[in-house]
Amino acid sequence: MTGAMTVLASAVTFVGTHFLLSHPLRRPLVGAIGEKAFLGVYSLVALATLGVTIWAYRAAEITPPLWEVDGGLWAASTVLMLVASILLLGSLVRNPAMAGGATSAATAQAQGVYAVTRHPMMWAFAIWGIAHILVYPVARNIILSGAIIVLALVGAALQDRKKSDLDPQGWLAWRARTSYLPFGAIVAGRARFGGFGMHALIGGFVTWLVASWAHIPLAGWPAGIWRWMT
């Protein structure tokens, strides 16, 4: 088995076990062993499969890139990563759809990153994957980043289905004011662009700067705006 195929096998295992344990197997396992024990099993499986995937990625050969990466792709990737950082940091505060939140999803108004998409964290991970494929189009990275994209976007869709079952009235009301696809609700007139908190804008900007700079000591080459500043 080639290195890329090992990455593929481990990534499929990581994503597949996540979906199985999060959805069809969750209820019967919780009923059999209890919530706490299930969370322990879930965490162990996730850590183990993720660890194997990282090991396989590092061990895999670096294949020739599928396309030439020029300054335009680096610029696009840099902008995408800034958007992803803002979505990620914005998702950490004031999520009306989170259980136990201060605001009910049935009455909350979509604003900030939640006006952009009701799954800002998941789209942040997906955009991260897209940005990294653009500038590092080798087999092992396409597989790993592709797995993250699938995990994020399919996982978001499955979350919608699960929350519709758990809270039909509240979730349907929240879904009517938001969109799965970025900017879908804004284009349709169901939400307004704006209302981003400083945690999203400043926090996202700082995270973007630090994370892109970290490529220099960790990966040995500059990323983001540091490519033009070093």
Secondary structure, 3 states (H helix, E strand, C coil): CCHHHHHHHHHHHHHHHHHHHHCCCHHHHHHHHCHHHHHHHHHHHHHHHHHHHHHHHHHCCCCCCCCCCCHHHHHHHHHHHHHHHHHHHHCCCCCCCCCCCCCCCCCCCCCCHHHHCCCHHHHHHHHHHHHHHHHCCCHHHHHHHHHHHHHHHHHHHHHHHHHHHHCHHHHHHHHHHCCCCCCHHHHHCCCCCCCCCHHHHHHHHHHHHHHHHCHHHHHCCCCHHHHCCC
